Amino acid sequence: MSVPLTLLGLLEREPSHGYDLKRDYDAFFGRGKPLPFGQVYATLGRLARDGKVVVGEPEAGDGPDRKRYVITETGATEFEDWLREPVAAEPHLQTVLFSKVVLALMLGRDAEHYLDTQRAAHLQRMRELTEVKRSGSLVDALLADHGLFHLESDLRWIDLTTARLDALAAEVAKR
């Protein structure tokens, strides 16, 4: 997730204060990992330094003065370029799951036990995401679906690898 580009996108919608940007970011993109205020303001500072946003005059409020951030043409162009560019379809040929299985086999450890433990962890996370999907908003449901589809894919891989574990062990032993 690109925090700077996401903040630029929120600013393209309307000029905003840092607090409002954090609130909107957390509401749509921060599920389980809210954006720290320090990161919001540090990112806005870099965007201002790079000419992608400008800071309006401080506005008096109940607390400290608030600054309204406005996207510049440079920021809008960068955001538009990013929005148009497709996300790279990563085949994930090097994954932690695969590395752990191969290393377990290389070291004479129980790779099947690792795969069983990983399967259980995936199933637990799928139950959690299913509950989020059932009880949350549309945004929550779509994010949960994304996670569920990835976990389903991992489970298929875990099952396939478990079925081929003896052949993989033989291949690893050759090297």
C-alpha positions in Angstrom: 0.0 0.0 0.0 1.4 3.4 -1.0 0.5 5.8 1.8 1.7 8.9 -0.1 -0.3 8.1 -3.2 -3.3 7.1 -1.2 -3.2 10.5 0.7 -2.8 12.2 -2.7 -6.0 10.5 -3.9 -7.9 11.5 -0.8 -6.7 15.1 -1.3 -7.8 15.0 -4.9 -11.3 14.5 -3.7 -11.1 17.6 -1.5 -8.5 19.6 0.5 -8.3 18.2 4.0 -6.6 18.5 7.4 -4.2 15.8 8.5 -6.7 14.6 11.1 -9.4 14.1 8.4 -7.0 12.4 6.1 -6.0 9.9 8.8 -9.7 9.3 9.6 -10.6 8.6 6.0 -7.4 6.5 5.4 -8.2 4.3 8.5 -11.9 4.0 7.5 -11.1 2.7 4.0 -7.6 1.3 4.0 -6.4 0.8 7.6 -8.3 -2.3 8.5 -6.3 -3.9 11.4 -3.4 -1.4 10.9 -4.4 2.2 11.4 -2.1 4.9 10.1 -0.1 6.6 12.9 -0.6 10.3 13.1 3.2 10.8 12.9 3.3 8.9 9.6 0.4 11.1 8.2 2.2 14.3 9.0 5.7 13.1 8.0 4.2 11.9 4.7 2.4 15.2 4.2 5.6 17.0 4.9 7.5 15.1 2.2 4.7 15.6 -0.3 4.8 19.4 0.4 8.6 19.4 0.1 8.3 17.6 -3.2 5.7 20.1 -4.5 2.9 17.6 -4.6 0.7 19.3 -2.0 0.6 22.8 -0.6 -0.2 23.8 2.9 -2.9 26.4 3.5 -2.8 29.0 6.2 -3.2 27.6 9.7 -6.8 27.7 10.9 -7.7 28.4 14.5 -9.8 25.7 16.2 -10.5 24.3 19.6 -7.0 22.8 19.8 -3.8 23.6 18.0 -4.0 25.5 14.7 -5.0 23.1 11.8 -3.5 23.2 8.4 -5.5 22.3 5.3 -3.5 20.4 2.6 -4.3 20.9 -1.1 -3.0 18.7 -3.9 -1.0 20.5 -6.6 -1.0 19.8 -10.3 2.2 17.8 -9.9 0.6 15.7 -7.1 -2.6 15.2 -9.2 -0.5 14.1 -12.2 1.5 11.6 -10.1 -1.7 10.2 -8.6 -3.4 9.9 -12.0 -0.3 8.1 -13.4 -0.3 5.7 -10.4 -4.1 5.1 -10.7 -3.8 4.2 -14.4 -0.9 1.8 -13.9 -2.0 -1.8 -13.3 -0.6 -3.5 -10.2 2.1 -6.0 -11.2 0.7 -9.5 -11.2 3.2 -11.1 -8.9 3.5 -14.9 -9.3 5.0 -15.2 -5.8 7.7 -17.6 -6.9 9.7 -17.0 -3.7 7.5 -17.3 -0.7 8.0 -17.9 3.0 5.7 -20.9 2.8 7.9 -22.5 0.1 11.1 -21.6 1.8 10.1 -23.1 5.1 9.1 -26.4 3.5 12.3 -26.7 1.5 14.5 -25.8 4.5 12.6 -28.3 6.7 13.3 -31.0 4.2 17.0 -29.9 3.8 17.5 -30.1 7.5 15.6 -33.4 8.1 12.7 -31.7 9.9 9.1 -32.6 9.6 7.8 -30.5 6.7 4.4 -32.1 6.8 3.9 -31.0 10.4 4.8 -27.4 9.3 2.3 -27.6 6.4 -0.4 -29.0 8.8 0.3 -26.1 11.3 0.2 -23.6 8.5 -3.1 -25.1 7.1 -4.7 -24.7 10.6 -3.5 -21.1 10.8 -4.9 -20.3 7.4 -8.3 -21.9 8.3 -8.4 -19.9 11.5 -7.8 -16.7 9.6 -10.4 -17.7 7.1 -13.0 -18.1 9.9 -12.1 -14.6 11.2 -12.4 -13.0 7.7 -15.7 -14.8 7.2 -17.0 -13.2 10.3 -15.8 -9.8 9.2 -17.5 -10.4 5.9 -20.7 -11.4 7.6 -20.8 -8.5 10.1 -19.0 -5.7 8.4 -19.7 -3.1 5.8 -19.3 -3.6 2.0 -15.8 -2.2 2.3 -15.0 -4.8 5.0 -16.6 -7.6 3.0 -14.6 -6.8 -0.2 -11.4 -6.6 1.8 -12.2 -9.9 3.5 -13.0 -11.5 0.1 -9.6 -10.5 -1.2 -7.9 -12.1 1.8 -10.1 -15.2 1.6 -9.3 -15.8 -2.0 -5.5 -15.5 -1.3 -5.9 -17.9 1.6 -7.8 -20.4 -0.5 -5.1 -20.3 -3.0 -2.5 -21.0 -0.3 -4.5 -23.9 1.0 -4.6 -25.4 -2.5 -0.9 -25.1 -2.6 -0.4 -26.6 0.8 -2.6 -29.6 -0.1 -0.7 -30.1 -3.4 2.7 -29.7 -1.7 1.7 -32.2 1.0 0.7 -34.7 -1.7 4.1 -34.2 -3.4 6.3 -34.0 -0.3 8.1 -37.3 -0.9 9.0 -36.2 -4.4 10.1 -32.8 -3.2 12.2 -34.4 -0.5 14.0 -36.5 -3.1 14.6 -33.5 -5.3 16.0 -31.5 -2.4 18.3 -34.3 -1.3 19.9 -34.4 -4.8 21.3 -30.9 -4.4 
